[in-house]
Amino acid sequence: MKAYVFPGQGAQFVGMGKDLYDNNPAAKELFEKANEILGFRITDLMFTGTDEDLRQTKVTQPAIFLHSVILAKSLGSNFKPEMVAGHSLGEFSALVSAGALTFEDGLRLVYKRAMAMQKACEIEPSTMAAILGLEDEKVEQICQSIDEVVVPANYNSPGQLVISGSMKGIEIACEKMKEAGAKRALPLKVGGAFHSPLMEPARKELEEAIIATTVSKPICPIYQNATAQAVLDPEVIKKNLVAQLTAPVRWTQSVKNMVADGATFFTELGPGAVLQGLVKKIEKVEAESIQSL
């Protein structure tokens, strides 16, 4: 069975999507529609902007979403997913590609999500750190032992877990992780504590928009971050999308469940090739990355 996966924040690069725009009239039309919806020319920033331009949350999230979704649409009849999943922001790309959200609604939600997350980051300084070489259970125990906001945020692959929390909480956690034998405890250059209780203001803001948006039954199961389970029910999809901002990304568990349910080949659609690497670390399956056609 063929699974398609969609990357999240951090996969962006200058020039992303330009091949599609230049060589595919239908793709160009969608990019121009996105410029209209957003009210600024995101294509200029994607194709010829600077790394700094692309790092702005209000640009990063819609840019990655657009690259992934337009790439999927450009595959035409060759895009026949039997299951899909997306990492964090990538969940929205997966939902649009699988027909659960329209292109327009997906883009509006992604932009609203980006702006809401940016606001939440400004309320309280916070950050994230990558913990390498410790068992998930050990990382969870250490997070629980700290009297600060610090939680597991991204279960990326066995031995690679990202934690999220207050500046002080992450600082204490990194020291404790090293003491416990972590190979690395590396603070990340991010704007805030994504997928943690500190994103609650953003969750509340996005909840209203998600509730007001029509979600259709997707053409195949989507394995959502919050539960790592296969979902087809539009109401459950909405509930999991709302939960996603403050819940951890259960990527390891999602990939394991997809393989258990029959996935044998994974194709990553969008910028970068991070997810195909993670998939191969989680399960012994084939995986590829497609960035342009």
Disulfide bonds with the S-S distance in Angstrom:
none
